[in-house]
């Protein structure tokens, strides 16, 4: 049985890359010295929230009949939101698994 494993830092790096791609940004920079893990996690979650808020705003505008919002734009925004949320959920799952593994270690 082959087990795929990935470190938490690599997972966060991939989440930042995905978030930047979703937002149409450039490639995510590498790890910066002196940056706390909690700060990276908070920033990533804020980006996911921003993408979801944008999609929700476009949805409301489309429902109200705003001619500037097309169904295509709404669909793309909703897909970006969904992908960002799925990536964040996977990061959470990996963090919980890592925490459980650490807690089960014998000291």
Secondary structure, DSSP 4 states (H G I P E B T S, - for coil): -------HHHHHHHHHHHHHHHTT--PPP-PPTT--HHHHHHHHHHHHHHHHHHHHHHHHHHHTT-TT--HHHHHHHHHHHHHHHHHHHHHHHHHHHHHHHHHTS--
